[in-house]
Amino acid sequence: MTREEIQEQINLLSTENMELESQLNSGDYKIIKCAEAQAVGETLPYDAEKLHAERQQKRDRINAIEAEIAELERLEPGEDAPAE
């Protein structure tokens, strides 16, 4: 890979990472509403298990992206990217 190709891949991954983080942040209110409802003994307004699974999937992908970026940053131009 050339330095430009490496940087392009890093940029694509960074964009995906930012989108996932944005999705997590924009859904934080659901977690807060569930915590408030639970604290006062009310029925949860969202399916907590489903919400957790969806959010964990995003966090897992964010972690994978960060690892991919770290690998790409260690590459020297001319080296092939590691297999996924």
N, CA, C and O atoms as a GROMACS GRO file, in nm:
protein
  336
    1MET      N    1   0.085  -0.119   0.000
    1MET     CA    2   0.000   0.000   0.000
    1MET      C    3   0.089   0.124   0.000
    1MET      O    4   0.194   0.128   0.063
    2THR      N    5   0.044   0.223  -0.069
    2THR     CA    6   0.115   0.351  -0.066
    2THR      C    7   0.071   0.428   0.057
    2THR      O    8  -0.029   0.395   0.120
    3ARG      N    9   0.147   0.530   0.090
    3ARG     CA   10   0.113   0.616   0.204
    3ARG      C   11  -0.026   0.676   0.182
    3ARG      O   12  -0.103   0.689   0.277
    4GLU      N   13  -0.058   0.714   0.059
    4GLU     CA   14  -0.189   0.772   0.029
    4GLU      C   15  -0.302   0.672   0.050
    4GLU      O   16  -0.407   0.706   0.103
    5GLU      N   17  -0.279   0.547   0.008
    5GLU     CA   18  -0.380   0.442   0.027
    5GLU      C   19  -0.401   0.413   0.175
    5GLU      O   20  -0.514   0.393   0.221
    6ILE      N   21  -0.292   0.411   0.249
    6ILE     CA   22  -0.302   0.390   0.394
    6ILE      C   23  -0.383   0.503   0.457
    6ILE      O   24  -0.474   0.478   0.537
    7GLN      N   25  -0.351   0.626   0.420
    7GLN     CA   26  -0.422   0.740   0.478
    7GLN      C   27  -0.569   0.740   0.438
    7GLN      O   28  -0.655   0.775   0.518
    8GLU      N   29  -0.598   0.702   0.315
    8GLU     CA   30  -0.737   0.695   0.269
    8GLU      C   31  -0.815   0.593   0.352
    8GLU      O   32  -0.929   0.618   0.391
    9GLN      N   33  -0.754   0.477   0.376
    9GLN     CA   34  -0.820   0.374   0.457
    9GLN      C   35  -0.841   0.422   0.600
    9GLN      O   36  -0.947   0.399   0.660
   10ILE      N   37  -0.742   0.489   0.655
   10ILE     CA   38  -0.755   0.546   0.790
   10ILE      C   39  -0.869   0.647   0.793
   10ILE      O   40  -0.948   0.649   0.888
   11ASN      N   41  -0.879   0.731   0.691
   11ASN     CA   42  -0.986   0.831   0.686
   11ASN      C   43  -1.124   0.765   0.680
   11ASN      O   44  -1.217   0.809   0.747
   12LEU      N   45  -1.137   0.660   0.599
   12LEU     CA   46  -1.265   0.589   0.589
   12LEU      C   47  -1.303   0.527   0.724
   12LEU      O   48  -1.418   0.537   0.767
   13LEU      N   49  -1.207   0.464   0.787
   13LEU     CA   50  -1.234   0.403   0.918
   13LEU      C   51  -1.266   0.508   1.023
   13LEU      O   52  -1.354   0.488   1.106
   14SER      N   53  -1.196   0.620   1.018
   14SER     CA   54  -1.223   0.727   1.114
   14SER      C   55  -1.363   0.784   1.096
   14SER      O   56  -1.430   0.817   1.194
   15THR      N   57  -1.406   0.795   0.973
   15THR     CA   58  -1.541   0.844   0.945
   15THR      C   59  -1.645   0.748   1.000
   15THR      O   60  -1.743   0.790   1.062
   16GLU      N   61  -1.625   0.619   0.977
   16GLU     CA   62  -1.718   0.518   1.031
   16GLU      C   63  -1.719   0.524   1.183
   16GLU      O   64  -1.825   0.515   1.245
   17ASN      N   65  -1.601   0.538   1.243
   17ASN     CA   66  -1.589   0.547   1.388
   17ASN      C   67  -1.667   0.667   1.443
   17ASN      O   68  -1.740   0.654   1.542
   18MET      N   69  -1.652   0.781   1.380
   18MET     CA   70  -1.723   0.901   1.425
   18MET      C   71  -1.874   0.884   1.415
   18MET      O   72  -1.949   0.930   1.501
   19GLU      N   73  -1.919   0.817   1.308
   19GLU     CA   74  -2.062   0.794   1.291
   19GLU      C   75  -2.116   0.703   1.401
   19GLU      O   76  -2.223   0.729   1.457
   20LEU      N   77  -2.043   0.598   1.432
   20LEU     CA   78  -2.086   0.507   1.538
   20LEU      C   79  -2.088   0.577   1.673
   20LEU      O   80  -2.181   0.558   1.751
   21GLU      N   81  -1.986   0.657   1.701
   21GLU     CA   82  -1.982   0.731   1.827
   21GLU      C   83  -2.099   0.830   1.835
   21GLU      O   84  -2.158   0.849   1.941
   22SER      N   85  -2.130   0.892   1.723
   22SER     CA   86  -2.243   0.985   1.717
   22SER      C   87  -2.374   0.912   1.745
   22SER      O   88  -2.460   0.962   1.818
   23GLN      N   89  -2.389   0.793   1.688
   23GLN     CA   90  -2.509   0.713   1.711
   23GLN      C   91  -2.521   0.676   1.859
   23GLN      O   92  -2.630   0.681   1.916
   24LEU      N   93  -2.409   0.639   1.921
   24LEU     CA   94  -2.412   0.608   2.064
   24LEU      C   95  -2.453   0.731   2.145
   24LEU      O   96  -2.539   0.723   2.233
   25ASN      N   97  -2.391   0.843   2.115
   25ASN     CA   98  -2.421   0.966   2.188
   25ASN      C   99  -2.566   1.009   2.171
   25ASN      O  100  -2.630   1.054   2.266
   26SER      N  101  -2.618   0.995   2.049
   26SER     CA  102  -2.755   1.039   2.025
   26SER      C  103  -2.857   0.947   2.091
   26SER      O  104  -2.973   0.985   2.108
   27GLY      N  105  -2.816   0.826   2.128
   27GLY     CA  106  -2.907   0.734   2.194
   27GLY      C  107  -2.891   0.730   2.345
   27GLY      O  108  -2.960   0.654   2.414
   28ASP      N  109  -2.800   0.812   2.398
   28ASP     CA  110  -2.776   0.813   2.542
   28ASP      C  111  -2.903   0.844   2.621
   28ASP      O  112  -2.920   0.796   2.733
   29TYR      N  113  -2.991   0.925   2.564
   29TYR     CA  114  -3.112   0.963   2.636
   29TYR      C  115  -3.196   0.840   2.670
   29TYR      O  116  -3.266   0.839   2.771
   30LYS      N  117  -3.190   0.737   2.585
   30LYS     CA  118  -3.267   0.616   2.612
   30LYS      C  119  -3.214   0.546   2.738
   30LYS      O  120  -3.291   0.494   2.818
   31ILE      N  121  -3.084   0.545   2.753
   31ILE     CA  122  -3.022   0.486   2.871
   31ILE      C  123  -3.061   0.566   2.995
   31ILE      O  124  -3.094   0.509   3.099
   32ILE      N  125  -3.058   0.696   2.983
   32ILE     CA  126  -3.093   0.782   3.096
   32ILE      C  127  -3.240   0.762   3.134
   32ILE      O  128  -3.272   0.752   3.252
   33LYS      N  129  -3.327   0.755   3.035
   33LYS     CA  130  -3.470   0.734   3.064
   33LYS      C  131  -3.492   0.599   3.132
   33LYS      O  132  -3.573   0.590   3.225
   34CYS      N  133  -3.422   0.495   3.089
   34CYS     CA  134  -3.434   0.363   3.152
   34CYS      C  135  -3.383   0.368   3.297
   34CYS      O  136  -3.446   0.313   3.387
   35ALA      N  137  -3.270   0.435   3.317
   35ALA     CA  138  -3.215   0.446   3.452
   35ALA      C  139  -3.310   0.522   3.545
   35ALA      O  140  -3.331   0.482   3.659
   36GLU      N  141  -3.368   0.630   3.496
   36GLU     CA  142  -3.464   0.707   3.576
   36GLU      C  143  -3.587   0.623   3.609
   36GLU      O  144  -3.633   0.621   3.723
   37ALA      N  145  -3.639   0.553   3.510
   37ALA     CA  146  -3.758   0.470   3.531
   37ALA      C  147  -3.728   0.361   3.633
   37ALA      O  148  -3.809   0.334   3.721
   38GLN      N  149  -3.613   0.299   3.620
   38GLN     CA  150  -3.576   0.193   3.714
   38GLN      C  151  -3.558   0.248   3.854
   38GLN      O  152  -3.596   0.183   3.952
   39ALA      N  153  -3.502   0.365   3.865
   39ALA     CA  154  -3.476   0.426   3.997
   39ALA      C  155  -3.605   0.454   4.072
   39ALA      O  156  -3.607   0.448   4.196
   40VAL      N  157  -3.712   0.484   4.001
   40VAL     CA  158  -3.839   0.516   4.068
   40VAL      C  159  -3.939   0.400   4.058
   40VAL      O  160  -4.056   0.415   4.094
   41GLY      N  161  -3.892   0.287   4.009
   41GLY     CA  162  -3.976   0.168   4.005
   41GLY      C  163  -4.081   0.166   3.896
   41GLY      O  164  -4.179   0.092   3.906
   42GLU      N  165  -4.061   0.243   3.792
   42GLU     CA  166  -4.154   0.244   3.679
   42GLU      C  167  -4.110   0.142   3.573
   42GLU      O  168  -3.998   0.092   3.575
   43THR      N  169  -4.201   0.113   3.482
   43THR     CA  170  -4.170   0.025   3.370
   43THR      C  171  -4.069   0.094   3.278
   43THR      O  172  -4.080   0.213   3.252
   44LEU      N  173  -3.972   0.016   3.231
   44LEU     CA  174  -3.870   0.074   3.142
   44LEU      C  175  -3.935   0.114   3.010
   44LEU      O  176  -4.014   0.038   2.953
   45PRO      N  177  -3.901   0.233   2.961
   45PRO     CA  178  -3.962   0.282   2.836
   45PRO      C  179  -3.904   0.215   2.711
   45PRO      O  180  -3.960   0.228   2.603
   46TYR      N  181  -3.792   0.145   2.725
   46TYR     CA  182  -3.728   0.078   2.611
   46TYR      C  183  -3.689  -0.062   2.655
   46TYR      O  184  -3.674  -0.090   2.774
   47ASP      N  185  -3.674  -0.151   2.557
   47ASP     CA  186  -3.627  -0.286   2.584
   47ASP      C  187  -3.478  -0.277   2.617
   47ASP      O  188  -3.395  -0.259   2.528
   48ALA      N  189  -3.446  -0.290   2.745
   48ALA     CA  190  -3.309  -0.269   2.791
   48ALA      C  191  -3.212  -0.371   2.731
   48ALA      O  192  -3.099  -0.335   2.697
   49GLU      N  193  -3.254  -0.496   2.719
   49GLU     CA  194  -3.164  -0.597   2.662
   49GLU      C  195  -3.133  -0.568   2.516
   49GLU      O  196  -3.018  -0.579   2.473
   50LYS      N  197  -3.234  -0.532   2.441
   50LYS     CA  198  -3.214  -0.499   2.299
   50LYS      C  199  -3.126  -0.374   2.286
   50LYS      O  200  -3.035  -0.369   2.204
   51LEU      N  201  -3.156  -0.275   2.368
   51LEU     CA  202  -3.080  -0.150   2.365
   51LEU      C  203  -2.933  -0.178   2.397
   51LEU      O  204  -2.844  -0.127   2.329
   52HIS      N  205  -2.908  -0.258   2.500
   52HIS     CA  206  -2.771  -0.291   2.538
   52HIS      C  207  -2.700  -0.366   2.425
   52HIS      O  208  -2.586  -0.334   2.391
   53ALA      N  209  -2.768  -0.465   2.365
   53ALA     CA  210  -2.707  -0.543   2.258
   53ALA      C  211  -2.670  -0.455   2.139
   53ALA      O  212  -2.562  -0.469   2.082
   54GLU      N  213  -2.760  -0.364   2.102
   54GLU     CA  214  -2.732  -0.274   1.990
   54GLU      C  215  -2.613  -0.183   2.019
   54GLU      O  216  -2.527  -0.162   1.934
   55ARG      N  217  -2.611  -0.131   2.141
   55ARG     CA  218  -2.503  -0.039   2.178
   55ARG      C  219  -2.370  -0.115   2.190
   55ARG      O  220  -2.265  -0.063   2.152
   56GLN      N  221  -2.375  -0.238   2.242
   56GLN     CA  222  -2.252  -0.316   2.256
   56GLN      C  223  -2.196  -0.351   2.119
   56GLN      O  224  -2.074  -0.352   2.100
   57GLN      N  225  -2.283  -0.379   2.024
   57GLN     CA  226  -2.239  -0.408   1.888
   57GLN      C  227  -2.164  -0.288   1.831
   57GLN      O  228  -2.060  -0.304   1.766
   58LYS      N  229  -2.215  -0.170   1.855
   58LYS     CA  230  -2.148  -0.048   1.808
   58LYS      C  231  -2.013  -0.030   1.878
   58LYS      O  232  -1.913   0.003   1.814
   59ARG      N  233  -2.010  -0.052   2.010
   59ARG     CA  234  -1.884  -0.039   2.084
   59ARG      C  235  -1.781  -0.140   2.036
   59ARG      O  236  -1.663  -0.109   2.023
   60ASP      N  237  -1.826  -0.263   2.008
   60ASP     CA  238  -1.734  -0.365   1.957
   60ASP      C  239  -1.676  -0.323   1.822
   60ASP      O  240  -1.557  -0.342   1.797
   61ARG      N  241  -1.759  -0.266   1.735
   61ARG     CA  242  -1.710  -0.221   1.604
   61ARG      C  243  -1.614  -0.104   1.621
   61ARG      O  244  -1.513  -0.097   1.551
   62ILE      N  245  -1.644  -0.013   1.712
   62ILE     CA  246  -1.552   0.099   1.739
   62ILE      C  247  -1.416   0.046   1.782
   62ILE      O  248  -1.313   0.092   1.734
   63ASN      N  249  -1.416  -0.051   1.873
   63ASN     CA  250  -1.289  -0.109   1.918
   63ASN      C  251  -1.214  -0.175   1.802
   63ASN      O  252  -1.092  -0.162   1.793
   64ALA      N  253  -1.285  -0.244   1.715
   64ALA     CA  254  -1.222  -0.308   1.600
   64ALA      C  255  -1.164  -0.203   1.505
   64ALA      O  256  -1.053  -0.220   1.453
   65ILE      N  257  -1.238  -0.096   1.484
   65ILE     CA  258  -1.190   0.012   1.397
   65ILE      C  259  -1.062   0.073   1.454
   65ILE      O  260  -0.966   0.095   1.382
   66GLU      N  261  -1.062   0.098   1.584
   66GLU     CA  262  -0.944   0.158   1.647
   66GLU      C  263  -0.823   0.066   1.633
   66GLU      O  264  -0.711   0.114   1.614
   67ALA      N  265  -0.844  -0.065   1.643
   67ALA     CA  266  -0.734  -0.160   1.625
   67ALA      C  267  -0.686  -0.159   1.479
   67ALA      O  268  -0.566  -0.164   1.454
   68GLU      N  269  -0.780  -0.152   1.384
   68GLU     CA  270  -0.743  -0.147   1.242
   68GLU      C  271  -0.662  -0.022   1.212
   68GLU      O  272  -0.562  -0.028   1.142
   69ILE      N  273  -0.705   0.090   1.266
   69ILE     CA  274  -0.633   0.216   1.245
   69ILE      C  275  -0.493   0.207   1.302
   69ILE      O  276  -0.396   0.250   1.239
   70ALA      N  277  -0.480   0.150   1.422
   70ALA     CA  278  -0.347   0.136   1.484
   70ALA      C  279  -0.256   0.050   1.396
   70ALA      O  280  -0.138   0.082   1.379
   71GLU      N  281  -0.311  -0.058   1.339
   71GLU     CA  282  -0.233  -0.142   1.249
   71GLU      C  283  -0.189  -0.065   1.124
   71GLU      O  284  -0.074  -0.072   1.082
   72LEU      N  285  -0.282   0.008   1.066
   72LEU     CA  286  -0.251   0.085   0.946
   72LEU      C  287  -0.145   0.192   0.974
   72LEU      O  288  -0.059   0.218   0.891
   73GLU      N  289  -0.152   0.252   1.091
   73GLU     CA  290  -0.055   0.356   1.125
   73GLU      C  291   0.085   0.300   1.142
   73GLU      O  292   0.184   0.372   1.130
   74ARG      N  293   0.095   0.170   1.171
   74ARG     CA  294   0.226   0.106   1.186
   74ARG      C  295   0.284   0.061   1.052
   74ARG      O  296   0.403   0.029   1.043
   75LEU      N  297   0.201   0.058   0.948
   75LEU     CA  298   0.249   0.013   0.817
   75LEU      C  299   0.346   0.112   0.755
   75LEU      O  300   0.334   0.233   0.769
   76GLU      N  301   0.442   0.056   0.689
   76GLU     CA  302   0.532   0.137   0.608
   76GLU      C  303   0.479   0.133   0.465
   76GLU      O  304   0.427   0.029   0.422
   77PRO      N  305   0.490   0.241   0.390
   77PRO     CA  306   0.447   0.236   0.250
   77PRO      C  307   0.513   0.119   0.179
   77PRO      O  308   0.633   0.094   0.193
   78GLY      N  309   0.432   0.047   0.101
   78GLY     CA  310   0.481  -0.070   0.029
   78GLY      C  311   0.442  -0.199   0.097
   78GLY      O  312   0.442  -0.304   0.032
   79GLU      N  313   0.410  -0.196   0.227
   79GLU     CA  314   0.365  -0.315   0.297
   79GLU      C  315   0.216  -0.336   0.269
   79GLU      O  316   0.142  -0.241   0.243
   80ASP      N  317   0.176  -0.462   0.275
   80ASP     CA  318   0.034  -0.493   0.260
   80ASP      C  319  -0.035  -0.479   0.395
   80ASP      O  320   0.024  -0.505   0.500
   81ALA      N  321  -0.161  -0.438   0.390
   81ALA     CA  322  -0.239  -0.429   0.512
   81ALA      C  323  -0.264  -0.570   0.565
   81ALA      O  324  -0.277  -0.664   0.487
   82PRO      N  325  -0.271  -0.584   0.697
   82PRO     CA  326  -0.298  -0.715   0.754
   82PRO      C  327  -0.438  -0.764   0.714
   82PRO      O  328  -0.530  -0.683   0.698
   83ALA      N  329  -0.453  -0.894   0.699
   83ALA     CA  330  -0.583  -0.952   0.665
   83ALA      C  331  -0.679  -0.932   0.782
   83ALA      O  332  -0.640  -0.941   0.898
   84GLU      N  333  -0.805  -0.906   0.747
   84GLU     CA  334  -0.905  -0.885   0.853
   84GLU      C  335  -0.958  -1.015   0.904
   84GLU      O  336  -1.043  -1.016   0.993
   0.00000   0.00000   0.00000
